[in-house]
Amino acid sequence: MSRPGSYQSSANNVKSQPITVKMAVSDNQVKRKQRQNLAAFGKQ
């Protein structure tokens, strides 16, 4: 993670939202992380 601070703030925002939104946001974060991992793997 290049910017843990921004990740932390987004996680805090999720806590104050309904569970369905929380699940959707976390799912988006997982997909984004997977794309970052694939991109990093491709650069090696």
N, C-alpha and C positions, 0 to 999 in steps of 0.2 A: 504493500500500500504506500503510494507516494505521499498522500496527504491524510494521515490518520485523524487530524483535527476535523476536517470536513466530514469524514465518515462518522465521527462521534456525534457531531451536531445533527446529522441526518438521523442517526439512531435515536437521539433524544426527541426529535420531532415525531418520529414514528410512534413513540410510546404514548403520546397524547392523542393519537388517532384511533379510530375503530379497528378491530382486529382484522377485518377484511382488507382494509387499506394497508395495515401493517404487513400482512402476508404478501400482498401484491408488491409492495415496495421491497421487501426482503427478497422476493423472487427476482425482481429486476436487478437487485444488487448482486445476486448469485450469478445471473446470466452475464452481467457486465464483468464480473470478476473472471468468469470462465473465458470471455473474449480476451481480456487482458492477459490471462495465462497463455492462451493460444498464440497471441501476438508475440509475447515474450519468448515462447518456445520456438516460434518460427524464426526469430532473430538469432538464435544460438547457432 
